[in-house]
Amino acid sequence: MIHRSDDSRRRAILSGSEFEERIGYARAVVDGDRVHVSGTTGFDYATMTISDDVVEQAEQCLRNIGAALAEAGCAFADVVRVRYLLPDRADFEPCWPVLRRCFGEVRPAATMMVCQLADPRMRIEIEVDARLPAASDGPTRPVSSASG
């Protein structure tokens, strides 16, 4: 679902996550040709469940992000910046193959930070920034599969 502000160049994209309503933020914000996707965890927003496995959480993060990017009109190929947040640095390397499937050819600028997350069940959070493809670029590229 899309929420439009008074500024026609800015629109919010909501995923239906209860966190968006309770905290007061959007899954993503499109501002001109920029798309900012909020820190996204491994919750399945349809069921509000989360796996115990960090790799499964990473896959779900990317599915959630992919849906937001698609609704914004872009894809993983348009990502220019990614941030990975993990409470345990040892959990990062097992996620690399999943992350590489989405970002390996794109090569966005990236940072991994070790920090506490809002819920102890959360083992990874991913945030991305993307640029909308120019109209002259032709149709939007398909969203890469997060699960393989």
ABEGO torsion letter per residue (X at the ends): XBBBBABAABBBBBAGBAAAAAAGBBABBBBEABBBBBBBBABBAAAGBBBABAAAAAAAAAAAAAAAAAAAGBBAAABABBBBBBABAAAAAAAAAAAAAAAAAAGBBBBBBBBBBABAABABBBBBBBBBBBAAAEBBBBBBBAAX
